[in-house]
């Protein structure tokens, strides 16, 4: 893989006649899941910058063409990024009919279920036994763990640029509730439950009522939600007290508890629909 990384770096800086061959090898590795935009090393997530460069290389060398679609709809995109062919039968992947799209370069693990309509973008990684529900987005380079439920209307933000920016990370066994939004490289640790409507961004502090602390992005380190946290939408009063702002509050996510047996019973995925 070191050779592929080197060749991607070279073609990204100065595409040659061999660029398409290199890109085809690169996109194949993404589809197989043998390379990822970010990887966990110990407890720490690390961005693979060269993988992001490979994604951008595809946009550099791609040519606009008409995408295959059902009449009367018409779509046009770079020929490097069609919808991808899925090994659905071999891996027991379900892509339920109704308008979903998985872009070339997105990895889907075994027993993944995609409910319509949903969209999984390039370099996203969706691990085994995860469900992407209706009207949900898995953005470019987002990393989704095992046994995750991304509920209806949820948005997992994408990050291709800046090159070195951390993509959104959703670790194993997380429940992302309906109409949630997770953006700007936020890391949601294993077992977390995001209640419906929770929004997580790098600029919004998260108040932990149990541990009596505040989580926020610190320098180059992204916002991290601790393992097994149960996060709900909340608000906090503006700190300044003047006539104009009196009574106003700002949105903030709040950790109200950590997972217990009752939480597990409520959030357990229904196996018979998978």
Backbone torsions as a table, in degrees:
resi	resn	phi	psi	omega
1	UNK	NA	-23.4	177.8
2	UNK	-61.9	-37.0	178.6
3	UNK	-65.7	-41.3	178.2
4	UNK	-63.4	-42.6	178.8
5	UNK	-60.6	-43.9	179.7
6	UNK	-62.0	-44.6	-178.1
7	UNK	-67.2	-37.9	176.7
8	UNK	-62.5	-45.3	178.8
9	UNK	-57.9	-44.3	-178.9
10	UNK	-64.7	-46.1	-177.8
11	UNK	-70.4	-30.8	177.4
12	UNK	-63.5	-40.6	-178.6
13	UNK	-74.3	-38.6	-175.5
14	UNK	-151.6	85.1	-176.7
15	UNK	-56.9	134.4	179.6
16	UNK	-115.6	-171.9	178.2
17	UNK	-65.4	-20.2	-179.5
18	UNK	-89.7	1.4	-173.1
19	UNK	-59.8	-41.7	-177.7
20	UNK	-66.6	-38.4	176.9
21	UNK	-62.6	-43.5	178.4
22	UNK	-63.9	-43.8	-179.4
23	UNK	-64.0	-41.4	179.9
24	UNK	-61.2	-38.9	176.1
25	UNK	-66.1	-41.2	179.7
26	UNK	-62.9	-48.2	-176.7
27	UNK	-67.4	-32.8	175.5
28	UNK	-63.4	-39.5	178.3
29	UNK	-67.2	-37.1	175.1
30	UNK	-63.0	-46.5	-179.5
31	UNK	-61.0	-34.1	179.6
32	UNK	-79.4	-16.0	-177.5
33	UNK	81.3	11.3	-179.9
34	UNK	-80.6	-15.4	170.1
35	UNK	-129.7	152.9	-176.5
36	UNK	-141.7	154.4	178.6
37	UNK	-69.4	-24.5	176.1
38	UNK	-150.0	148.5	-178.8
39	UNK	-135.4	150.5	177.9
40	UNK	-90.7	124.4	177.3
41	UNK	-118.0	103.3	-170.8
42	UNK	69.6	-123.0	176.9
43	UNK	-99.5	1.6	-172.0
44	UNK	-107.9	138.5	175.2
45	UNK	-95.0	136.4	-177.3
46	UNK	-126.1	134.8	178.7
47	UNK	-79.5	134.7	171.1
48	UNK	-93.6	92.9	-174.0
49	UNK	-60.2	-37.0	-176.9
50	UNK	-65.5	-29.7	177.6
51	UNK	-67.8	-41.3	176.5
52	UNK	-63.0	-37.6	176.8
53	UNK	-63.4	-37.3	177.2
54	UNK	-63.1	-39.1	176.8
55	UNK	-62.5	-46.0	179.5
56	UNK	-66.7	-31.6	175.6
57	UNK	-58.4	-39.7	178.7
58	UNK	-60.3	-36.3	177.1
59	UNK	-73.1	-34.1	179.7
60	UNK	-63.9	-45.4	-171.8
61	UNK	-95.8	-11.0	-178.1
62	UNK	-71.9	153.2	177.9
63	UNK	-118.7	141.2	-179.4
64	UNK	-66.3	131.4	175.5
65	UNK	-144.8	163.8	176.1
66	UNK	-73.6	129.0	178.5
67	UNK	-85.0	148.4	177.6
68	UNK	-67.1	127.4	-178.5
69	UNK	-155.2	166.0	179.1
70	UNK	-85.2	134.0	177.1
71	UNK	-61.3	145.9	7.9
72	UNK	-94.6	12.6	-175.6
73	UNK	-76.6	144.9	178.1
74	UNK	-131.5	136.5	179.0
75	UNK	-134.4	144.1	180.0
76	UNK	-132.7	130.2	-179.4
77	UNK	-154.5	173.7	176.2
78	UNK	-62.1	138.4	-177.7
79	UNK	-68.0	-12.4	176.8
80	UNK	-79.1	-14.2	-174.8
81	UNK	-129.5	61.7	171.5
82	UNK	-75.9	175.8	168.0
83	UNK	-66.3	147.9	-171.6
84	UNK	-93.7	151.8	172.7
85	UNK	-78.0	136.2	-176.0
86	UNK	-112.3	139.2	173.7
87	UNK	-82.5	57.5	-168.7
88	UNK	-61.3	-44.7	-175.8
89	UNK	-69.6	-40.8	-178.6
90	UNK	-66.8	-34.2	-174.9
91	UNK	-108.9	6.2	178.3
92	UNK	58.9	35.3	176.2
93	UNK	-79.7	136.6	175.5
94	UNK	-112.6	119.2	170.4
95	UNK	-115.5	97.8	-171.9
96	UNK	-70.5	136.3	-178.7
97	UNK	-57.2	143.5	174.7
98	UNK	139.4	19.9	169.0
99	UNK	107.9	15.3	176.5
100	UNK	-80.2	159.8	179.4
101	UNK	-143.7	131.3	175.5
102	UNK	-118.4	119.1	-173.9
103	UNK	-81.2	150.1	177.1
104	UNK	-55.2	135.4	-178.2
105	UNK	97.0	-1.1	175.2
106	UNK	-93.9	137.3	179.4
107	UNK	-101.2	131.9	172.8
108	UNK	-120.5	126.0	178.9
109	UNK	-79.0	-175.0	-179.7
110	UNK	-69.1	144.1	174.4
111	UNK	63.1	24.4	174.0
112	UNK	-76.9	142.0	176.9
113	UNK	-120.7	129.3	177.2
114	UNK	-116.2	114.8	179.2
115	UNK	-93.4	146.4	-173.1
116	UNK	-87.1	152.4	-16.8
117	UNK	-85.6	140.6	177.7
118	UNK	-142.0	161.4	-179.2
119	UNK	-137.2	130.0	176.6
120	UNK	-120.7	118.4	-170.6
121	UNK	-91.0	172.6	-175.3
122	UNK	-58.2	140.6	177.1
123	UNK	67.8	6.2	170.3
124	UNK	-68.8	151.5	179.8
125	UNK	-128.9	115.0	-178.7
126	UNK	-117.0	112.9	-170.9
127	UNK	-84.1	179.9	-170.3
128	UNK	-58.7	145.9	171.0
129	UNK	61.7	27.7	178.5
130	UNK	-101.1	147.0	177.1
131	UNK	-114.8	127.9	172.0
132	UNK	-106.2	114.0	-170.9
133	UNK	-86.9	179.6	-174.5
134	UNK	-60.5	142.5	177.2
135	UNK	60.0	25.9	179.1
136	UNK	-100.5	150.2	178.2
137	UNK	-120.4	131.6	166.9
138	UNK	-112.4	108.3	-171.4
139	UNK	-75.0	171.2	-177.8
140	UNK	-57.0	131.8	176.3
141	UNK	71.8	-2.5	178.5
142	UNK	-61.5	142.8	-178.1
143	UNK	-114.8	115.1	-176.5
144	UNK	-114.1	129.9	-173.6
145	UNK	-82.3	-165.5	180.0
146	UNK	-80.6	147.1	173.8
147	UNK	54.4	39.3	176.7
148	UNK	-95.9	145.8	171.6
149	UNK	-118.6	111.2	173.6
150	UNK	-95.9	103.6	-168.6
151	UNK	-74.7	171.8	-175.2
152	UNK	-55.4	132.4	175.8
153	UNK	79.0	2.8	-178.6
154	UNK	-78.2	148.3	-178.8
155	UNK	-122.8	116.0	174.1
156	UNK	-103.1	109.2	-170.0
157	UNK	-63.7	153.9	178.2
158	UNK	-106.3	147.7	178.4
159	UNK	-140.7	102.6	169.4
160	UNK	-97.4	-45.6	177.6
161	UNK	-119.9	148.5	-2.1
162	UNK	-61.0	153.4	-174.6
163	UNK	-53.4	-43.9	-174.9
164	UNK	-87.2	2.1	-175.5
165	UNK	-72.6	140.7	178.0
166	UNK	-69.4	130.8	172.9
167	UNK	-74.7	169.5	175.2
168	UNK	-67.5	135.3	-179.9
169	UNK	-119.4	123.9	172.9
170	UNK	-118.2	109.8	-175.8
171	UNK	-78.0	-178.1	-174.1
172	UNK	-59.8	147.6	168.9
173	UNK	60.9	31.4	175.4
174	UNK	-91.6	141.5	170.5
175	UNK	-106.6	115.7	175.1
176	UNK	-99.9	109.7	-173.9
177	UNK	-69.4	169.1	-178.6
178	UNK	-58.2	138.5	177.3
179	UNK	61.1	23.3	172.1
180	UNK	-77.7	160.6	173.3
181	UNK	-137.3	126.1	177.8
182	UNK	-123.3	118.4	-168.2
183	UNK	-134.3	169.2	165.8
184	UNK	57.6	45.2	172.6
185	UNK	74.4	16.4	178.1
186	UNK	-63.2	141.1	175.6
187	UNK	-108.5	120.2	178.1
188	UNK	-106.5	111.5	-172.1
189	UNK	-76.3	165.2	-173.5
190	UNK	-48.4	135.2	171.7
191	UNK	80.0	1.1	-178.3
192	UNK	-68.0	147.9	173.2
193	UNK	-117.9	120.5	174.4
194	UNK	-102.5	113.2	-179.9
195	UNK	-65.6	156.6	-177.7
196	UNK	-51.1	133.8	176.0
197	UNK	85.8	1.9	179.1
198	UNK	-72.9	133.5	178.3
199	UNK	-119.0	127.6	178.5
200	UNK	-120.7	124.0	177.1
201	UNK	-136.2	166.8	-179.1
202	UNK	-68.1	-21.4	-176.1
203	UNK	-96.9	1.2	-176.4
204	UNK	-110.9	116.9	178.2
205	UNK	-69.4	150.3	179.4
206	UNK	-115.2	125.4	-176.2
207	UNK	-97.4	124.4	-179.6
208	UNK	-101.0	106.1	-178.0
209	UNK	-74.5	-20.9	-178.7
210	UNK	-81.4	-51.3	-177.5
211	UNK	-87.4	-6.6	179.5
212	UNK	57.9	50.2	177.9
213	UNK	-145.0	170.1	-178.9
214	UNK	-119.7	131.0	175.7
215	UNK	-103.0	133.1	177.7
216	UNK	-155.0	165.0	174.8
217	UNK	-65.1	133.7	-179.6
218	UNK	-123.5	108.3	179.7
219	UNK	59.6	-123.3	178.8
220	UNK	-85.2	-5.4	-178.2
221	UNK	-87.1	130.1	-176.5
222	UNK	-72.9	166.6	169.7
223	UNK	-62.6	132.2	177.1
224	UNK	-124.7	133.6	174.0
225	UNK	-100.2	126.3	-173.8
226	UNK	-68.0	161.5	-179.3
227	UNK	-56.9	140.4	170.8
228	UNK	65.4	14.0	177.8
229	UNK	-72.0	146.5	172.5
230	UNK	-110.2	111.5	-171.0
231	UNK	-110.7	132.0	179.6
232	UNK	-126.1	157.7	175.2
233	UNK	-69.3	139.5	178.4
234	UNK	-146.3	-165.3	178.7
235	UNK	-151.7	159.6	175.6
236	UNK	-137.5	144.7	-179.6
237	UNK	-67.7	145.4	172.5
238	UNK	-60.4	140.2	-176.2
239	UNK	-71.5	-32.1	-180.0
240	UNK	-79.6	145.5	-177.5
241	UNK	-123.4	88.0	175.2
242	UNK	-129.4	173.7	-174.5
243	UNK	-59.8	-40.2	-175.5
244	UNK	-68.5	-41.1	-173.0
245	UNK	-98.4	-2.2	-175.7
246	UNK	-59.1	129.0	179.0
247	UNK	88.1	-8.2	179.6
248	UNK	-83.5	151.5	178.3
249	UNK	-137.8	161.4	178.4
250	UNK	-111.1	148.7	176.0
251	UNK	-66.4	140.8	171.2
252	UNK	-153.7	138.6	173.7
253	UNK	-73.9	147.2	-177.5
254	UNK	-130.7	130.7	171.6
255	UNK	-86.3	113.2	-174.8
256	UNK	-98.2	-19.1	179.3
257	UNK	-167.7	178.5	171.3
258	UNK	-119.4	154.0	-171.1
259	UNK	-54.9	141.5	173.6
260	UNK	-138.3	-172.7	-177.2
261	UNK	-61.7	-36.5	179.6
262	UNK	-65.3	-43.1	177.7
263	UNK	-62.6	-43.2	-179.5
264	UNK	-60.9	-38.8	-179.4
265	UNK	-66.0	-36.4	-178.5
266	UNK	-73.9	-34.9	-172.5
267	UNK	-96.5	-3.2	-176.9
268	UNK	-61.0	132.2	178.6
269	UNK	-70.8	139.7	177.7
270	UNK	-76.8	110.6	-175.1
271	UNK	-67.1	-31.3	-173.8
272	UNK	-71.8	-16.4	177.0
273	UNK	-91.7	0.3	-176.9
274	UNK	-106.8	NA	NA
